[in-house]
């Protein structure tokens, strides 16, 4: 179990779409995807075809970054998350089955999709929440979970 603060856990469970930024051979790319949060392992799970551009790039360079947020017109309501991590498809049947079970509980309509399940192993998180105090930030690092 990772030492994530309650606001981080609530935020990650409370949203369903992430953006991710990847690069390979000095070419950047971004994409959006539905995700399920695996609190126990500190990872985001998504389905993505191996021939999607971001999947092809992640296969060559698994390091990536991204964000999760809503759109706000009131600056005092802005809250969102930036993250870094590494991504990989879960190829072992037992690994994939457990991840898919969690993903399908979140998105039952995705059952039957043929795309592999991927994990984004979260490395660093930066949560900004102007609802508490303007510019309030919560930082977390897998290497230093108390931060």
C-alpha positions, 0 to 999 in steps of 0.5 A: 500500500502506497502512502497517498494522501486522501485528497490525491486518492479522492481525486484519482478515483473521482476522475476517469480521463487522463491526458498523456504525453509521450516522445520517441526519437525527439517526436512528441505526441499526446493522447487522452484515455479513460483510466481506472486507478489502482490505489494499492499499486499506485498505477493507472490502468487503460486500454490501448491498441498496440498500433495506436501512435502513443502505444507504439511510442511507449513501446520504444520509450515508456517514460511519460507524463500527463495530467488529469483535470476539469475545465473551470472558469472560476480560478478559485475552483481550479484543481488538477493533477500532473504526473510522471511515470512509466507505461507498459502493456500487461502481457502476463495473463494473471497480471492482465486479468487482475488489471482488467477486473479493476478496469471493467468494474470502473467501465463495464461497457469496455468488456469485449474490447480487444485492446490490451491493458496497460499500466502507468506506474506513477512516479511523481504526482503534483496536485494543485487545489485552489479550492483550499488555498490559492496555489495549494500543492500536494507533492508525492514521489514513489521514491519518497512517499512521505513527501 
